């Protein structure tokens, strides 16, 4: 306990400073996610506190982050759409997905995945992070100019016919679920259809309008209409926020510029009684567990999002461990990756139960904590406690913050989160992939594919596609590189090794020697499989020297087996020399040894093999040894 409080003053200052930095971002990420500012605050409170206690990085400050919020938006939007556009109905399923993501993170830590996270290809991470920036930036344009599609009467009216179809379809589904046959009792259908009100139609049409204008594609599609309906006050508030955030950094970095912008612009708007749009009401009471996630849980509504939950878990792991590396470099310490994943998982699980959005280790907040004196887990706990105090004491005040201010903050977050290092490197990356007559950089292609698919289609699937492409390209590169450095090609004339100098000249037409240098694997089998065709017709014996073939994969194994079968059919004897452990094990597993190559035809060195050759191979051309 004494060591826990050994750096109390530094941890207190670090925690308070990090908590202050986290406040505007937590509110903004909550609003951006679609669950409201309170969900962002709850996530920041519980993740910061519990990830600090159970995590493996002493100075880590955790909470909602841009990447985690962007993926959360996908989950929330999808489940809300499946629940007739009602966030209230969707909340149990949404929080179950978040809880599952936390539990998966705990599982990843327990099975030791933490040390492998660093193997995620950089182009995938770069494309994803830039896409996160694009998504946040583009989707915040509409609220920054004060345009909300669901409130545009002309725009909403376009969706009323579709809304009517959806409502009628839902009635038919309800009747089918109740066992009512429409053709036999159409009066019930007519009765329920007649109960549809204009308010029901409007609500459904507003949901469709909001959904249609969501995401990058939707926001761009509706942008011309939004520009014609700009709310100039909201735009001025958003621009003022952006200017203060960037301008105040030039004055000092001791005070978070986002917090300064939040206080100044909100204060001016509220103090002068401006007619702006405030954020949703923030409750000022202690957060309570949302037990509906257990009582109203439906497996059918969550099953489609299991992969998304895993993506959230992996993304949170990557985000957190990258921040842990930054913290290590600053503090000259060493974090425990698997313990950190367990801590993050516990934090996200508890946050989900209390209605918070998921988060991860936050680089900026962690750096601020360290620079302010934080050295132990206490700093992260203090940051969470400070946010809880702000929630309890200033909830009604925070509810008066203009929505445009948070949109302005998120615009700067979107600009800042893009991977400019990766973008700047595009022109200089080697062009190692031929597509027709044009050469491209495989890493640039991966990055752009992930960036475009993430921005316009689906974040989760885009990462999966990026990983598959990166893996395939990596295998091709390794195959080409290994093939260049190895020699498993089937050549009629090969340079002999030093111990073959004394090989009898009169047997050189009878015996063909094949040297395998380097691994025999899928990248080199296409040329090796021509071996049977390359052997001179005069040869009755083939020596395959394996002393420099340290590895054989399944593709290489079956290629070798096919070749040996072809050689046996041609009555050619095959001898192995110096078979290494791994290749021998592989060949024994499929009975190449001893079915095709008996033990008596396997030699430890070339000298033994040569002795056997002299005793058993006769010169059918009657040449005299010279």
C-alpha positions as CSV (number, residue, x, y, z in Angstrom):
1,X,0.0,0.0,0.0
2,X,2.9,2.3,0.8
3,X,4.4,1.8,-2.6
4,X,0.9,2.4,-4.2
5,X,0.9,5.9,-2.8
6,X,4.6,6.5,-3.1
7,X,4.1,8.9,-6.0
8,X,0.7,10.3,-4.8
9,X,1.3,13.9,-5.7
10,X,2.5,13.1,-9.3
11,X,-0.3,10.6,-9.8
12,X,-2.8,13.1,-8.5
13,X,-1.7,15.8,-11.0
14,X,-1.4,13.3,-13.8
15,X,-4.8,11.8,-13.2
16,X,-6.5,15.2,-12.9
17,X,-4.9,16.5,-16.1
18,X,-5.7,13.3,-18.0
19,X,-9.3,13.4,-16.8
20,X,-9.7,17.0,-17.9
21,X,-8.3,16.1,-21.3
22,X,-10.7,13.1,-21.5
23,X,-13.8,15.1,-20.6
24,X,-14.6,16.8,-24.0
25,X,-13.5,13.8,-26.0
26,X,-15.7,11.4,-23.9
27,X,-18.7,13.7,-24.5
28,X,-17.9,14.0,-28.2
29,X,-17.4,10.3,-28.7
30,X,-20.6,9.5,-26.9
31,X,-22.6,11.8,-29.2
32,X,-20.8,10.5,-32.3
33,X,-21.5,6.9,-31.4
34,X,-25.3,7.5,-31.4
35,X,-25.8,6.6,-27.7
36,X,-25.4,10.1,-26.3
37,X,-22.9,12.0,-24.2
38,X,-23.6,10.1,-21.0
39,X,-22.5,6.8,-22.7
40,X,-19.2,8.4,-23.5
41,X,-18.7,9.6,-20.0
42,X,-19.7,6.2,-18.5
43,X,-17.2,4.5,-20.8
44,X,-14.4,6.9,-19.8
45,X,-15.2,6.5,-16.1
46,X,-15.3,2.8,-15.8
47,X,-12.7,1.9,-18.4
48,X,-10.2,4.3,-17.0
49,X,-10.7,3.1,-13.4
50,X,-10.8,-0.7,-13.9
51,X,-8.3,-0.9,-16.8
52,X,-5.8,0.9,-14.5
53,X,-6.4,-1.5,-11.6
54,X,-6.2,-4.7,-13.6
55,X,-4.0,-3.6,-16.6
56,X,-0.4,-4.2,-17.3
57,X,0.8,-0.7,-18.0
58,X,1.1,1.5,-14.9
59,X,0.7,4.9,-16.6
60,X,-2.0,3.9,-19.2
61,X,-5.1,6.2,-19.3
62,X,-8.0,4.4,-21.0
63,X,-11.3,5.4,-22.3
64,X,-13.3,5.9,-25.5
65,X,-11.1,6.4,-28.5
66,X,-11.7,7.4,-32.2
67,X,-11.2,3.9,-33.6
68,X,-13.3,2.1,-31.0
69,X,-16.1,4.7,-31.4
70,X,-16.1,4.4,-35.2
71,X,-16.6,0.6,-35.0
72,X,-19.2,1.1,-32.2
73,X,-21.1,3.4,-34.6
74,X,-21.4,0.4,-37.0
75,X,-22.7,-1.8,-34.2
76,X,-25.2,0.7,-32.9
77,X,-26.5,1.8,-36.3
78,X,-27.1,-1.8,-37.4
79,X,-28.9,-2.9,-34.3
80,X,-31.0,0.2,-34.0
81,X,-32.1,-0.2,-37.7
82,X,-33.1,-3.8,-36.8
83,X,-35.2,-2.5,-33.9
84,X,-37.5,-0.2,-35.9
85,X,-35.1,2.7,-35.4
86,X,-35.6,2.7,-31.6
87,X,-32.4,3.1,-29.6
88,X,-34.3,2.2,-26.4
89,X,-35.3,-1.2,-27.9
90,X,-31.8,-1.7,-29.3
91,X,-29.9,-0.9,-26.1
92,X,-29.9,-4.4,-24.6
93,X,-28.5,-6.0,-27.7
94,X,-25.9,-3.2,-28.2
95,X,-24.6,-3.5,-24.7
96,X,-24.4,-7.3,-25.0
97,X,-22.2,-6.9,-28.0
98,X,-20.0,-4.5,-26.1
99,X,-19.9,-6.9,-23.1
100,X,-19.0,-9.7,-25.4
101,X,-16.1,-7.6,-26.8
102,X,-14.8,-7.0,-23.3
103,X,-15.0,-10.7,-22.4
104,X,-13.2,-11.6,-25.6
105,X,-10.4,-9.2,-24.7
106,X,-10.1,-11.0,-21.4
107,X,-9.9,-14.3,-23.2
108,X,-7.3,-13.0,-25.6
109,X,-5.2,-11.9,-22.6
110,X,-5.6,-15.2,-20.8
111,X,-4.5,-17.3,-23.8
112,X,-1.5,-15.0,-24.4
113,X,-2.4,-13.3,-27.6
114,X,-0.9,-10.0,-26.5
115,X,2.6,-10.7,-27.7
116,X,1.3,-11.4,-31.3
117,X,-0.7,-8.2,-31.8
118,X,2.4,-6.5,-33.2
119,X,2.3,-8.8,-36.2
120,X,-0.8,-6.9,-37.7
121,X,0.5,-5.5,-41.0
122,X,1.2,-1.8,-40.9
123,X,-0.6,-1.0,-44.2
124,X,-3.8,-2.5,-42.7
125,X,-3.5,-0.4,-39.5
126,X,-2.5,2.7,-41.6
127,X,-5.5,2.4,-43.9
128,X,-7.8,1.7,-41.0
129,X,-6.7,4.7,-39.0
130,X,-6.9,7.1,-42.0
131,X,-10.4,5.7,-42.7
132,X,-11.4,6.4,-39.1
133,X,-10.3,10.0,-39.6
134,X,-12.2,10.3,-42.9
135,X,-15.3,8.8,-41.3
136,X,-15.3,11.1,-38.3
137,X,-14.4,14.2,-40.4
138,X,-17.1,13.6,-43.0
139,X,-19.9,12.5,-40.7
140,X,-19.4,15.5,-38.5
141,X,-19.9,18.0,-41.4
142,X,-23.7,17.8,-41.1
143,X,-23.9,18.5,-37.3
144,X,-21.2,21.2,-37.7
145,X,-23.4,23.1,-40.1
146,X,-26.5,22.4,-38.1
147,X,-28.3,20.1,-40.6
148,X,-30.1,17.0,-39.3
149,X,-31.8,14.9,-42.1
150,X,-34.5,13.6,-39.8
151,X,-35.7,17.2,-39.2
152,X,-35.8,18.2,-42.9
153,X,-39.5,17.9,-43.7
154,X,-39.0,17.7,-47.5
155,X,-36.3,15.1,-47.3
156,X,-38.3,13.0,-44.8
157,X,-41.4,13.0,-47.0
158,X,-39.4,11.2,-49.7
159,X,-39.2,8.2,-47.4
160,X,-42.9,8.0,-46.4
161,X,-43.9,5.5,-49.1
162,X,-41.1,3.2,-48.1
163,X,-42.0,3.7,-44.4
164,X,-45.6,2.6,-45.2
165,X,-44.2,-0.6,-46.8
166,X,-42.0,-1.4,-43.9
167,X,-44.8,-0.9,-41.3
168,X,-47.1,-3.1,-43.3
169,X,-44.4,-5.7,-43.7
170,X,-43.9,-5.6,-39.9
171,X,-47.6,-6.2,-39.4
172,X,-47.5,-9.3,-41.6
173,X,-44.4,-10.6,-39.7
174,X,-46.2,-10.1,-36.4
175,X,-49.2,-12.0,-37.7
176,X,-47.1,-14.8,-39.0
177,X,-45.4,-15.0,-35.6
178,X,-48.8,-15.2,-33.9
179,X,-50.0,-17.9,-36.3
180,X,-52.5,-15.8,-38.1
181,X,-53.1,-16.7,-41.7
182,X,-53.6,-13.5,-43.7
183,X,-55.7,-15.1,-46.5
184,X,-58.1,-16.7,-44.0
185,X,-58.4,-13.7,-41.7
186,X,-57.5,-10.6,-43.7
187,X,-59.8,-8.6,-41.4
188,X,-57.2,-8.6,-38.7
189,X,-54.6,-7.3,-41.1
190,X,-56.9,-4.5,-42.2
191,X,-57.7,-3.7,-38.6
192,X,-54.0,-3.4,-37.7
193,X,-53.2,-1.4,-40.9
194,X,-56.0,1.0,-40.1
195,X,-54.4,1.6,-36.7
196,X,-51.3,3.1,-38.3
197,X,-51.2,6.8,-37.5
198,X,-49.5,9.7,-39.3
199,X,-47.1,9.9,-36.3
200,X,-46.1,6.3,-36.9
201,X,-45.4,7.0,-40.5
202,X,-43.5,10.1,-39.7
203,X,-41.3,8.4,-37.1
204,X,-40.5,5.5,-39.5
205,X,-39.7,8.0,-42.3
206,X,-37.4,10.0,-40.1
207,X,-35.6,6.8,-39.1
208,X,-35.1,6.0,-42.8
209,X,-34.0,9.5,-43.6
210,X,-31.4,9.4,-40.8
211,X,-30.1,6.0,-41.9
212,X,-29.9,7.1,-45.6
213,X,-27.8,10.1,-44.6
214,X,-25.5,8.2,-42.3
215,X,-21.9,7.2,-42.9
216,X,-19.5,8.7,-45.3
217,X,-21.5,7.8,-48.5
218,X,-24.8,9.1,-47.0
219,X,-23.3,12.3,-45.7
220,X,-21.7,13.1,-49.0
221,X,-25.0,12.2,-50.8
222,X,-27.0,14.6,-48.7
223,X,-24.3,17.3,-48.5
224,X,-25.7,19.5,-51.4
225,X,-29.1,19.6,-49.6
226,X,-27.4,20.4,-46.3
227,X,-25.4,23.3,-47.8
228,X,-28.7,24.8,-48.9
229,X,-30.0,24.5,-45.3
230,X,-27.0,25.7,-43.3
231,X,-27.7,26.9,-39.7
232,X,-25.2,29.8,-39.6
233,X,-25.1,30.0,-35.8
234,X,-24.2,26.3,-35.5
235,X,-21.5,26.7,-38.2
236,X,-20.0,29.7,-36.4
237,X,-19.9,27.8,-33.1
238,X,-18.3,24.8,-34.7
239,X,-15.7,26.9,-36.6
240,X,-15.0,28.9,-33.4
241,X,-14.3,25.6,-31.6
242,X,-11.9,24.4,-34.3
243,X,-10.0,27.8,-34.4
244,X,-9.6,27.8,-30.6
245,X,-8.4,24.2,-30.5
246,X,-5.6,24.8,-33.1
247,X,-4.9,28.4,-32.0
248,X,-4.6,27.8,-28.3
249,X,-2.0,25.1,-28.9
250,X,0.3,27.8,-30.2
251,X,0.0,29.7,-26.9
252,X,0.5,26.8,-24.5
253,X,0.0,23.1,-24.3
254,X,-0.2,23.0,-20.5
255,X,-4.0,23.4,-20.7
256,X,-5.9,21.1,-23.1
257,X,-7.1,23.3,-26.0
258,X,-10.2,21.1,-26.5
259,X,-11.3,21.8,-23.0
260,X,-10.6,25.6,-23.4
261,X,-12.7,25.6,-26.7
262,X,-15.5,23.6,-24.9
263,X,-15.7,26.1,-22.0
264,X,-15.3,29.3,-24.0
265,X,-17.6,28.6,-26.9
266,X,-20.3,26.9,-24.7
267,X,-20.0,29.8,-22.2
268,X,-20.5,32.4,-24.9
269,X,-23.4,30.5,-26.4
270,X,-25.1,30.0,-23.0
271,X,-24.2,33.5,-21.6
272,X,-25.6,35.4,-24.5
273,X,-28.7,33.3,-24.7
274,X,-28.0,32.1,-28.2
275,X,-30.6,29.8,-29.8
276,X,-28.3,26.8,-30.4
277,X,-29.0,23.1,-30.3
278,X,-27.7,21.6,-26.9
279,X,-26.5,18.0,-26.5
280,X,-28.8,15.4,-24.9
281,X,-29.5,15.6,-21.2
282,X,-26.8,14.2,-19.1
283,X,-28.0,12.5,-15.8
284,X,-26.3,13.8,-12.7
285,X,-26.9,10.7,-10.6
286,X,-24.5,7.8,-10.0
287,X,-24.5,5.3,-13.0
288,X,-26.6,2.2,-12.4
289,X,-26.2,-1.2,-14.0
290,X,-28.4,-1.7,-17.1
291,X,-29.8,-5.2,-16.2
292,X,-32.0,-5.2,-19.3
293,X,-29.0,-6.5,-21.2
294,X,-29.6,-9.8,-19.4
295,X,-33.4,-9.8,-19.0
296,X,-34.2,-8.6,-22.6
297,X,-31.3,-10.4,-24.3
298,X,-32.1,-12.0,-27.7
299,X,-29.4,-14.2,-29.2
300,X,-30.8,-13.7,-32.7
301,X,-30.2,-10.0,-32.5
302,X,-26.5,-10.4,-31.4
303,X,-25.3,-13.4,-33.5
304,X,-24.7,-11.3,-36.6
305,X,-22.4,-9.1,-34.5
306,X,-20.1,-11.8,-33.0
307,X,-17.4,-11.1,-35.6
308,X,-17.9,-7.3,-34.9
309,X,-17.4,-8.0,-31.2
310,X,-14.2,-9.8,-31.9
311,X,-13.0,-7.0,-34.1
312,X,-13.8,-4.5,-31.3
313,X,-11.7,-6.7,-29.0
314,X,-8.8,-7.0,-31.4
315,X,-8.9,-3.3,-32.3
316,X,-9.0,-2.3,-28.6
317,X,-6.0,-4.7,-28.0
318,X,-4.0,-3.1,-30.8
319,X,-4.9,0.5,-29.7
320,X,-4.0,-0.2,-26.1
321,X,-0.8,-2.1,-26.7
322,X,0.5,0.5,-29.1
323,X,-0.1,3.1,-26.4
324,X,1.6,0.8,-23.9
325,X,4.7,0.9,-26.2
326,X,4.6,4.7,-26.2
327,X,4.4,4.7,-22.4
328,X,7.3,2.3,-22.1
329,X,9.5,4.5,-24.3
330,X,8.7,7.5,-22.1
331,X,9.0,5.9,-18.7
332,X,11.8,3.3,-19.6
333,X,9.6,0.6,-18.2
334,X,8.2,-2.7,-19.7
335,X,4.5,-3.3,-19.8
336,X,2.8,-6.7,-19.5
337,X,0.8,-7.2,-22.8
338,X,-1.5,-10.0,-21.7
339,X,-2.3,-8.5,-18.4
340,X,-3.1,-5.2,-20.2
341,X,-5.6,-7.1,-22.4
342,X,-7.2,-8.6,-19.3
343,X,-7.5,-5.2,-17.7
344,X,-8.9,-3.6,-20.8
345,X,-11.4,-6.4,-21.1
346,X,-12.6,-6.0,-17.5
347,X,-12.9,-2.2,-18.0
348,X,-14.9,-2.6,-21.2
349,X,-17.1,-5.4,-19.7
350,X,-18.0,-3.2,-16.7
351,X,-18.5,-0.1,-18.8
352,X,-21.0,-2.1,-21.0
353,X,-23.0,-3.2,-18.0
354,X,-23.3,0.4,-16.9
355,X,-24.3,1.6,-20.5
356,X,-20.9,3.0,-21.6
357,X,-19.3,2.7,-25.0
358,X,-16.1,0.7,-25.5
359,X,-12.6,2.1,-25.3
360,X,-8.9,1.4,-25.2
361,X,-5.7,2.9,-24.1
362,X,-5.6,6.5,-25.3
363,X,-2.2,7.7,-26.4
364,X,-2.7,11.5,-25.9
365,X,-4.2,11.0,-22.4
366,X,-1.4,8.6,-21.4
367,X,1.3,11.0,-22.6
368,X,-0.4,13.9,-20.7
369,X,-0.5,11.7,-17.6
370,X,3.2,10.9,-17.8
371,X,4.3,14.5,-18.5
372,X,2.2,15.7,-15.5
373,X,3.9,13.3,-13.1
374,X,1.8,10.1,-13.3
375,X,3.9,6.9,-12.6
376,X,1.5,4.3,-11.1
377,X,-1.9,2.8,-11.6
378,X,-3.3,5.3,-9.2
379,X,-3.2,8.0,-11.9
380,X,-5.6,6.1,-14.2
381,X,-7.9,5.5,-11.2
382,X,-7.9,9.2,-10.3
383,X,-8.8,10.1,-13.9
384,X,-11.9,7.9,-13.7
385,X,-12.9,9.3,-10.3
386,X,-12.5,12.9,-11.5
387,X,-14.9,12.2,-14.4
388,X,-17.4,10.6,-12.1
389,X,-17.2,13.7,-9.8
390,X,-17.8,16.0,-12.9
391,X,-20.7,13.8,-13.9
392,X,-22.3,14.0,-10.4
393,X,-21.6,17.7,-9.9
394,X,-21.9,19.2,-13.3
395,X,-24.3,17.0,-15.2
396,X,-27.0,19.7,-15.7
397,X,-24.3,22.2,-16.7
398,X,-22.7,19.9,-19.2
399,X,-26.2,19.3,-20.8
400,X,-26.1,22.9,-22.0
401,X,-23.1,22.3,-24.2
402,X,-23.9,23.1,-27.9
403,X,-23.9,20.0,-30.2
404,X,-21.9,22.1,-32.7
405,X,-19.1,22.4,-30.2
406,X,-18.7,18.7,-29.9
407,X,-18.9,18.4,-33.7
408,X,-16.0,20.9,-34.0
409,X,-14.0,18.9,-31.5
410,X,-14.6,15.7,-33.4
411,X,-13.5,17.4,-36.7
412,X,-10.1,18.1,-35.1
413,X,-10.0,14.5,-33.8
414,X,-10.7,13.2,-37.3
415,X,-8.0,15.3,-38.8
416,X,-5.5,14.3,-36.1
417,X,-6.2,10.5,-36.1
418,X,-5.3,10.1,-39.8
419,X,-1.9,8.3,-40.5
420,X,-0.1,11.1,-42.3
421,X,3.2,9.2,-42.0
422,X,1.8,6.3,-44.0
423,X,0.2,8.7,-46.6
424,X,3.4,10.6,-47.1
425,X,5.3,7.4,-47.7
426,X,3.1,6.4,-50.7
427,X,5.3,7.8,-53.4
428,X,8.5,6.3,-52.0
429,X,7.3,2.7,-51.4
430,X,8.8,0.1,-53.7
431,X,6.5,-0.9,-56.7
432,X,6.7,-4.7,-56.3
433,X,3.5,-5.8,-57.9
434,X,2.8,-6.2,-61.6
435,X,-0.8,-5.7,-62.7
436,X,-0.7,-6.0,-66.5
437,X,2.0,-3.6,-67.8
438,X,1.8,-1.3,-64.8
439,X,3.7,-1.7,-61.5
440,X,2.2,-0.9,-58.1
441,X,3.2,-1.0,-54.5
442,X,1.5,-3.9,-52.8
443,X,1.6,-2.0,-49.5
444,X,-0.1,1.0,-51.0
445,X,-2.8,-1.2,-52.5
446,X,-3.5,-2.8,-49.1
447,X,-3.7,0.6,-47.4
448,X,-6.0,2.0,-50.1
449,X,-8.3,-1.0,-50.2
450,X,-8.7,-0.9,-46.4
451,X,-9.1,2.9,-46.5
452,X,-11.8,2.9,-49.3
453,X,-13.7,-0.1,-48.0
454,X,-13.7,1.1,-44.4
455,X,-14.9,4.6,-45.5
456,X,-17.6,3.5,-47.9
457,X,-18.6,0.0,-46.9
458,X,-17.9,-1.6,-43.6
459,X,-15.1,-1.1,-41.1
460,X,-15.1,-4.7,-39.8
461,X,-15.2,-6.4,-43.2
462,X,-12.6,-4.0,-44.6
463,X,-10.1,-5.0,-42.0
464,X,-10.8,-8.7,-42.7
465,X,-10.3,-8.1,-46.5
466,X,-7.1,-6.1,-45.8
467,X,-5.7,-8.9,-43.6
468,X,-6.5,-11.5,-46.2
469,X,-4.8,-9.5,-49.0
470,X,-1.8,-8.7,-46.8
471,X,-1.4,-12.4,-45.9
472,X,-1.6,-13.5,-49.6
473,X,0.8,-10.8,-50.7
474,X,3.2,-11.7,-47.9
475,X,3.1,-15.4,-48.8
476,X,3.8,-14.5,-52.4
477,X,6.7,-12.2,-51.5
478,X,8.2,-14.9,-49.2
479,X,7.7,-17.5,-51.8
480,X,9.5,-15.4,-54.5
481,X,12.2,-14.3,-52.1
482,X,12.9,-17.9,-50.9
483,X,12.8,-19.2,-54.4
484,X,15.4,-16.7,-55.4
485,X,17.7,-17.7,-52.6
486,X,17.1,-21.4,-52.8
487,X,17.7,-23.9,-55.5
488,X,15.0,-26.6,-55.9
489,X,14.7,-26.2,-59.7
490,X,14.9,-29.2,-61.9
491,X,18.0,-28.7,-64.0
492,X,19.8,-31.2,-66.2
493,X,23.2,-29.8,-65.4
494,X,23.9,-28.7,-61.8
495,X,27.1,-27.6,-60.3
496,X,28.5,-30.4,-58.2
497,X,29.3,-30.0,-54.5
498,X,32.9,-30.3,-53.2
499,X,32.5,-33.9,-52.1
500,X,31.4,-35.0,-55.6
501,X,34.7,-34.3,-57.3
502,X,35.7,-37.9,-57.1
503,X,32.5,-39.2,-58.6
504,X,33.3,-41.8,-61.3
505,X,33.0,-40.4,-64.8
506,X,31.9,-43.7,-66.2
507,X,28.7,-43.5,-64.1
508,X,27.7,-39.9,-64.7
509,X,25.2,-40.9,-67.4
510,X,23.8,-43.6,-65.2
511,X,23.4,-41.4,-62.1
512,X,21.6,-38.0,-61.9
513,X,22.4,-35.9,-58.8
514,X,19.8,-33.4,-57.6
515,X,20.7,-30.8,-55.0
516,X,18.0,-29.2,-52.8
517,X,19.0,-25.9,-51.3
518,X,16.5,-24.1,-49.3
519,X,12.9,-25.1,-48.3
520,X,10.7,-27.1,-50.5
521,X,7.4,-25.4,-50.1
522,X,4.4,-24.1,-52.0
523,X,6.4,-21.2,-53.5
524,X,9.0,-23.5,-55.1
525,X,7.0,-26.6,-56.0
526,X,5.9,-25.5,-59.5
527,X,9.5,-25.8,-60.8
528,X,10.5,-28.7,-58.7
529,X,7.6,-30.9,-60.0
530,X,9.3,-30.9,-63.5
531,X,12.1,-33.0,-62.1
532,X,10.9,-36.3,-63.6
533,X,10.8,-34.8,-67.0
534,X,14.3,-33.3,-66.7
535,X,16.2,-36.5,-65.8
536,X,18.3,-37.8,-68.7
537,X,16.9,-41.0,-70.3
538,X,20.2,-42.7,-69.8
539,X,19.9,-42.4,-66.0
540,X,18.9,-45.4,-63.9
541,X,19.5,-43.8,-60.5
542,X,18.7,-40.4,-59.0
543,X,20.5,-39.1,-55.9
544,X,18.5,-36.3,-54.1
545,X,20.8,-34.5,-51.7
546,X,18.8,-32.9,-48.8
547,X,21.4,-31.7,-46.4
548,X,20.6,-28.0,-47.2
549,X,16.8,-28.5,-47.3
550,X,15.8,-27.6,-43.7
551,X,12.1,-27.4,-44.2
552,X,9.3,-29.0,-46.2
553,X,5.6,-28.0,-46.1
554,X,2.6,-30.0,-47.2
555,X,2.7,-28.7,-50.7
556,X,6.3,-29.7,-51.1
557,X,5.7,-33.1,-49.5
558,X,3.0,-34.1,-52.0
559,X,4.9,-32.7,-54.9
560,X,7.9,-34.9,-53.9
561,X,5.6,-37.9,-53.5
562,X,4.2,-37.5,-57.0
563,X,7.7,-37.2,-58.4
564,X,8.9,-40.3,-56.6
565,X,5.9,-42.3,-57.9
566,X,6.6,-41.2,-61.5
567,X,10.3,-42.2,-61.1
568,X,9.3,-45.6,-59.7
569,X,7.0,-46.2,-62.7
570,X,10.1,-45.4,-64.9
571,X,12.1,-48.0,-63.0
572,X,14.5,-45.3,-61.6
573,X,16.0,-45.9,-58.2
574,X,16.0,-42.9,-55.9
575,X,18.5,-42.4,-53.1
576,X,18.3,-39.8,-50.3
577,X,21.4,-38.3,-48.8
578,X,21.5,-36.4,-45.4
579,X,17.7,-36.1,-44.7
580,X,17.2,-33.5,-42.0
581,X,14.8,-34.0,-39.1
582,X,11.7,-32.0,-40.2
583,X,11.6,-33.2,-43.8
584,X,12.1,-36.8,-42.6
585,X,9.2,-36.5,-40.1
586,X,6.9,-35.1,-42.9
587,X,7.8,-38.0,-45.2
588,X,7.4,-40.6,-42.5
589,X,3.9,-39.3,-41.8
590,X,2.7,-40.1,-45.3
591,X,4.8,-43.2,-45.6
592,X,7.1,-41.9,-48.4
593,X,9.6,-43.5,-46.0
594,X,9.7,-46.5,-46.2
595,X,7.1,-47.2,-48.9
596,X,8.7,-45.3,-51.7
597,X,12.2,-44.8,-50.3
598,X,13.3,-47.8,-48.1
599,X,15.7,-47.2,-45.3
600,X,18.5,-48.9,-47.2
601,X,18.3,-46.1,-49.8
602,X,18.8,-43.3,-47.2
603,X,22.4,-42.3,-46.4
604,X,23.8,-40.0,-43.8
605,X,26.5,-38.7,-46.1
606,X,27.5,-38.7,-49.7
607,X,30.5,-40.9,-49.1
608,X,28.2,-43.8,-47.9
609,X,25.9,-43.2,-50.9
610,X,28.9,-43.2,-53.3
611,X,30.0,-46.5,-51.9
612,X,26.5,-48.0,-52.5
613,X,26.5,-46.6,-56.1
614,X,29.9,-48.2,-56.9
615,X,28.6,-51.6,-55.6
616,X,25.1,-51.6,-57.1
617,X,25.1,-49.4,-60.2
618,X,26.6,-50.9,-63.3
619,X,27.6,-49.1,-66.5
620,X,25.3,-50.4,-69.2
621,X,27.3,-48.4,-71.8
622,X,30.5,-50.3,-71.0
623,X,32.6,-47.2,-70.4
624,X,36.0,-47.4,-68.8
625,X,36.7,-45.4,-65.7
626,X,39.4,-42.8,-66.2
